Amino acid sequence: MNILKPDSPVMDFISTIADLIILNLLFIICSIPIVTFGAAYSAKYYVAMKIIRGEGTGVFIPFFKSFKRNFKQSTIVWIIMLVAIALIVLDWRWIIYSGWAETPLLYKIGIIVFSIFVFLMTIAIFPTIARYEMKTTELFKAALIFVIIKFIPLILIAALMIGSVIACLWYAQWFPLIYVFCSTTITYFLCIVFIKQFDKLEKSQAEKLKALKESVEYDPELDAAGNISLASSKKEVKELEKELEKPDAEKDKSGNKVTRFFREEKQKLAGLTAKQKAGYLAQYYLPGTIMVLLLAGAVTWYGIDIYKSNMRVLGGGQINCQVSDEGRKYATDGFLSWGGYNKARTALLADNKDMDFTSEFEYEQKYLEVAFRASIVTGQYDYMIMREDAVYAYSTPDYFQDMRQLVNMENFSEDDFYYYEETDEEKAKSSQGISLRDIFNMGEEEEEGPVPLALKLSDEIEQKLGLDEQYDYYIAFAYSTKASGNNDYLKFIEYLFGKC
């Protein structure tokens, strides 16, 4: 049971992680007013570096103490950085509207370099405020030197930050879990970088930093007062254990290891005051409890998500159209009842009035295409109902199945389908990589000529779905990864059209 001791490597690691998770949540809450971001960021790294160093004196009291002490300077610095960020945003907007090719090369290089350094300066300057007391001008110089010296590690951490933001947006349903993992990881590695550089600086400039330290009003006893640390120093833990140890008393060795452990813990707690008991229980059990609850929550959430996904028969989307409430019930509950599915099974038709993946801006269009592809690849949508103008923009074999694989073409007329014909440029692109159709049609030869990708909805179906009858609408089906995927598609087609 040694791993349960507060000074064991396992408990020390769990305590550190638990403290960093709480610290990041506290930082988010205190950053909500935006203007307080700088003070919250500096306070976060003031506490985080103490935790990583093993000098933990709590989370809440040190955080708010640092927040209050550095509020003025951190806010001034944050406003300066906000102005720089605003200028960068305006510059990039100008480049986008003017056109990348039309912008002078030197200007593009300059704005890229300036953007990178402002981003890295924002990362580096607030932990420097948390560590040292100096004038604002000197602070910017110190942060700039730090960025230059630690450019590679900071760039890697910045890439991790950007990746975590993309992951949170891409998998929005997993946002809390991704944020907790990524923010804790980023905080830990940034602290390691800062601590190594700060230690090196303090060693080489001992006399100067000694004077700086003496100018900072800091009392470690007051800093820890009234707060229980989840990652407290090992020295305090050992002192507590020495008080609890009774070498003269004979240990009862009856029972197994588990019963002996609980008996010993009960004996230790018997001689402590209420405050000491709270501290002891927090040292031993609170970090582990937090981690277990987080893990259990993540597993439960993931399990529910998988269960819902497995229970869902079909999930549909709409582009440039809006199905009525009655139409949605017809396409979901009506289909499930007609198909004889179990009551636990579900169907979905997303209510996206403005579901549009097109843009007049080239940079935005590329992002939207990726978003559309992701929604299809991840199985978010099994089929799409599209107005005729949207069919031309979205219906490609990269996204949707060949209708010849789903329906008997003899049951429909040629005019009932939208046919996709690949251009020479698209043929050249498709030959250079692997697409979804390559994965799902592995081993099968592709037929030459136009490909029927979408099936036109009849007037009767449009009325049942509550669609605007002045337009034509089509339905297209994504590649299915489910074992019963195509069978469910066939049932849905038969339900809508009365034939398949």
C-alpha positions, 0 to 999 in steps of 0.5 A: 500500500506504499503507493497510497502514501502522500510522498509516493511518486504515484500520489505526488503525480496524482496530486500535481495533476489534480491541482493543475486541473483545478488551477486551469478551471479557476483560470478560465472562470477568472478570465471571463471578463476578458480584461482580467485575462492577464492577471489570471494568466500570471496568477495561474503560472505563479501557482503552477510553477510552485506546484511543479517545483514541489513548493505547493502551498495550495491553489486558491489563496496563492492564486488570488493573492498573485491575482491581486498583487499583479493585477495592475501590471498584468492588465496594462501588459494585456491591453498592450498585447490586445492592441498588437493582436487587433493590429494583426487581425486588421492586417490579416483581414486586409491581406484576405480582402486584397488577395494573397497573390496581390500582397507584397512578399515583404509585407506578408513575411513581416506580418507572419513574423510579427504574428508569431512573436506577438503570440509567443510574447503573450505566452511568455510575458505573464509567467515572467510577471508572476516570477519577477517584479520589474518595470513594464519596459524591462518586462517586455525586454525580458520576455523578448529575450526569453522568446528568442532563447526558447524559440523552438520549445515555445513554437512546439507548445504554441502548435500544441495550443493551436491543435487543442483549439482545433480538437475542441472545435472539431469534437465539440461534444468532447470539449470539456474532456479535451480541454482538461487534458490539453490545458493540463499538458500545456501548463505542465510543459510550459512550466518546465520550460519556464522553470529551467530558464528561470533557474539558469537566469537566477544562478547566473545573476544571483546578486541581482535577483537577490535584490529583486526577491528582497523587493517582493513582499512574500511570506510563504507561511501567510501564502499557505494559510487557511488552504489545503494543498493537493500537491503539498511539499513532501517535507510537510507530509513527512513531518505529519507522518512522523507525528502519526508513527508510533514505533513503541506500539506493536502492530496488529498483523491480523487480517489481509493487507486491505483490512490492516491498511484500513485499521492503521488509517483509523488508528492514525486519524483517532489522535488528530484534531478535526483540522488535522484530519481534514488535512490528512484526508486531503493529502491522501484521498482528495487528489485520487478521488478527483482523478477517479471521478474525472476518469469515471465521468469520461468513461461514462460520457464516452459510453453514453456517446457510443450507446447513442451512436449505436442506437441511432439508425440514421442521422440526416442533415439539410442544406439550403432547405428546412424540413417542417416539424411534422416532416421531421417526425415523418422522416424519423419516428415515422420511419422507425415505426414503419421499419419495425425497429426496437423502441430504443433505436433512434433517428435524427434529422438535424435542424440546421436552417443555415447549414451552408458550407460555401463561402466567397472567400477562398481561405474560408471555403477550404476550412468549410470543405474540411468541416463538411468532409469531417461531418461525413467521415465521422458519421454525423450524417448518413444522408443529406437532403439538399436543394437543387442548387446545393447538389451541384456544390456538394455531391461528389463521389468523395462524399456520397455513394453511387446510387447504383449500389443502393437502388435498382435503377430500372425502378427509377427514370434517368431524370430522377437522379443527379449525375456527377461527371468528373472534370479533367482537373478533378481526375488529376487530383483524385489520382494523387491521393486516397479518397473515401470512395477508394476506401469503401470501393477497395478492390472494385473497378470504377465505372466510367462516365457520369455517376448517379449520386443523388435521388430526386424527391417527388412532389408527394415526398416534399409535401410530407417533409414540409419543403418549399415546393417551388424548388426541387430537392435531392437526397444523397447517402454517405458511405456507411461504416455500420454493418447494417448501414446500406440495409438501413439506407434501402429501408429508408429509400423504400419508406420514402419512395415506395420502391427501391 
